[in-house]
Amino acid sequence: MNLYDFFIKPYETADILQIFLEITGTLLGILSVFFSIKKNIWVYPTGIVSTVIYVYLLYIAGLIGDCIINIYYTVMSIYGWILWAKNSEDQIHVTVDWASKKEWILSFALFMISLILITFIYYYKPFIENGFSTDHIKVGIYHLDWANWLDIFITSIFLVGMWLMARRRIESWIFWILGDLASIPMYIYKGYGITSVQYLVFTVMAIVGFVAWKNSYSNKRTIKL
């Protein structure tokens, strides 16, 4: 396939509203990551609007796992907004730290629970898409393609990243980098070329964010010493 097949052809039959929403969600998503790099609390209001848009887009694309993670993002954004507001230095910016051993254990548990939960949801995907009716459908994982399996993995990665981000942990960027990289081929395959470019940008920004948060923590320790 060429670039036309990846980035233009999928939009030839797309609804104008859908294209507009994808572009809007992408721009707000990038803006949200920019604010997170700056440790700016505006990461949450911009992120909430973006995730709400993607709940709809991912649902109609059949990416149930990623749809659920965006619902989770919305809830966690409210939780993170509250935590960041309580721990901000000037009501806008926050301090960051490395995750504790207990938080790593909780992160692993969250990742494993997410894998099981999202696989369970995909197991019943035919039932869900059939209006929660068992007529003429067969549940199972037989219908999953490689993009669906990748979606399950990405969802679990992002769930951990979002939780660590809300707690202002530097390691959250590592999970964002892994999830963003894995999302690029998945969205290309599903016909969301604009979104795949967004995740390429996200990958670069996540690397910048990791370095920025790490340097911020190091500089803070140097000042204390």
C-alpha positions in Angstrom: 0.0 0.0 0.0 1.1 3.6 -0.7 0.4 6.8 1.3 -2.8 7.4 -0.6 -4.2 4.1 0.6 -3.2 4.8 4.2 -4.1 8.5 4.6 -6.6 9.6 2.0 -8.6 6.6 0.7 -10.2 5.8 4.2 -11.6 9.4 4.3 -13.2 9.3 0.8 -16.4 7.8 2.2 -16.1 9.3 5.7 -18.6 11.7 7.2 -17.5 15.3 7.3 -18.4 15.5 11.0 -16.2 12.4 11.7 -13.3 14.0 9.9 -13.8 17.3 11.8 -14.0 15.5 15.1 -10.9 13.5 14.4 -8.9 16.6 13.6 -10.2 18.4 16.6 -9.5 15.5 18.9 -6.0 15.2 17.5 -5.1 18.9 18.0 -6.5 18.9 21.5 -4.7 15.7 22.3 -1.4 17.2 21.1 -2.1 20.3 23.1 -2.8 18.2 26.2 0.5 16.4 25.9 2.3 19.8 25.5 0.7 21.0 28.8 1.8 17.7 30.5 5.4 18.2 29.4 5.2 21.7 31.0 3.7 20.2 34.2 0.8 22.5 33.5 -2.7 21.6 35.0 -4.3 22.6 31.7 -3.3 19.1 30.5 -6.6 17.9 32.0 -9.3 20.2 30.5 -7.9 19.9 27.0 -7.4 16.2 27.5 -11.0 15.6 28.7 -12.5 17.2 25.5 -10.1 15.1 23.3 -10.9 11.8 25.0 -14.7 12.4 24.9 -14.4 12.9 21.1 -12.4 9.7 20.8 -14.9 7.7 22.8 -17.3 8.2 19.9 -14.7 7.7 17.1 -13.3 4.6 18.6 -16.7 3.1 19.3 -17.8 3.4 15.6 -14.4 2.0 14.6 -14.9 -1.2 16.6 -11.9 -0.5 18.8 -13.7 -1.4 22.0 -10.6 -1.5 24.2 -9.3 1.9 23.2 -12.9 3.3 23.5 -13.0 2.1 27.1 -9.6 3.5 27.9 -10.8 6.9 26.7 -13.8 6.7 29.1 -11.2 5.8 31.8 -9.1 8.7 30.7 -12.0 11.1 31.2 -12.6 9.7 34.7 -8.8 9.7 35.5 -8.5 13.2 34.2 -10.9 14.4 36.8 -9.0 12.5 39.4 -5.7 13.8 38.2 -7.0 17.4 37.9 -8.0 17.2 41.6 -4.6 15.8 42.6 -2.6 18.3 40.6 -4.7 21.2 41.9 -3.9 20.0 45.5 -0.2 19.6 44.8 0.5 22.6 42.5 3.1 25.1 43.3 1.1 28.1 41.9 -2.3 26.5 41.0 -0.9 25.8 37.5 2.4 23.8 37.8 3.2 20.7 39.8 6.3 18.9 41.1 7.2 15.4 39.9 8.9 12.3 41.5 9.9 8.7 40.7 7.5 5.9 41.5 7.9 3.9 44.7 8.2 0.2 44.9 4.6 -0.1 46.0 3.5 2.0 43.0 5.4 -0.4 40.7 3.6 -3.4 42.2 0.2 -1.6 41.9 1.1 -0.7 38.3 1.9 -4.4 37.4 -1.4 -5.4 39.1 -3.3 -2.8 37.1 -1.7 -3.9 33.9 -2.6 -7.6 34.4 -6.2 -6.8 35.5 -6.6 -4.6 32.4 -5.4 -7.4 30.1 -7.9 -9.8 31.6 -10.8 -7.2 31.6 -10.3 -5.9 28.1 -9.9 -9.5 26.7 -13.2 -10.3 28.5 -14.9 -7.4 26.9 -13.6 -8.4 23.4 -14.9 -11.9 24.1 -18.4 -10.5 24.3 -17.9 -7.9 21.5 -20.3 -9.8 19.1 -23.0 -9.7 21.9 -22.4 -6.0 22.5 -22.5 -5.1 18.8 -25.7 -7.1 18.4 -27.6 -4.8 20.7 -26.9 -7.1 23.7 -28.8 -9.9 22.1 -27.7 -13.5 21.7 -29.7 -14.0 18.5 -27.6 -15.4 15.7 -24.3 -14.5 17.3 -21.4 -16.5 18.8 -19.2 -15.0 21.5 -15.5 -15.8 21.7 -12.1 -14.4 20.6 -12.3 -16.0 17.1 -13.2 -12.7 15.6 -10.1 -10.8 16.9 -7.5 -9.7 14.4 -4.0 -8.6 15.2 -5.1 -5.0 15.6 -7.6 -6.1 18.3 -5.0 -8.0 20.2 -2.7 -5.0 19.9 -5.5 -2.8 21.2 -5.8 -5.0 24.3 -2.1 -4.6 25.0 -2.1 -0.8 24.3 -5.1 -0.3 26.5 -3.4 -2.0 29.4 -0.2 0.0 28.9 -2.1 3.4 28.7 -4.2 2.6 31.8 -1.0 2.3 33.8 0.5 5.4 32.2 -2.6 7.5 33.0 -2.6 6.3 36.6 1.1 7.2 37.1 0.6 10.5 35.3 -2.2 11.4 37.7 0.2 10.7 40.6 2.9 12.8 38.9 5.4 10.0 38.4 8.2 10.3 35.9 7.9 6.7 34.8 4.4 7.5 33.3 6.2 8.7 30.2 7.8 5.3 29.6 4.3 3.8 29.3 3.2 6.6 27.0 6.2 6.0 24.7 5.5 2.3 24.5 1.8 2.7 23.9 2.2 5.5 21.4 4.6 3.5 19.3 2.3 0.5 19.2 -0.7 2.7 18.3 0.8 3.9 15.0 0.4 0.7 13.0 -3.0 -0.1 14.6 -4.6 3.2 13.6 -3.2 3.0 10.1 -4.7 -0.5 9.7 -8.1 0.8 11.0 -8.1 3.7 8.6 -7.4 6.5 11.0 -4.4 8.1 9.2 -4.7 11.4 10.9 -4.7 9.7 14.3 -1.7 7.6 13.4 0.2 10.8 12.7 -1.0 12.1 16.0 0.5 9.1 17.8 3.8 9.6 16.0 3.9 13.1 17.3 2.9 11.8 20.7 5.9 9.4 20.7 8.3 12.3 20.1 6.6 14.5 22.7 6.6 11.6 25.2 10.3 11.3 24.9 10.7 15.0 25.3 8.3 14.8 28.3 10.4 12.1 30.0 13.6 14.0 29.6 11.9 17.3 30.8 10.4 15.7 33.9 13.6 13.8 34.7 15.7 17.0 34.4 13.1 18.9 36.5 13.4 16.3 39.3 17.2 16.4 39.1 17.3 20.2 39.2 15.0 20.2 42.2 17.3 17.8 44.1 20.4 19.9 43.2 18.7 23.0 44.6 17.9 21.3 47.8 21.4 20.0 48.2 
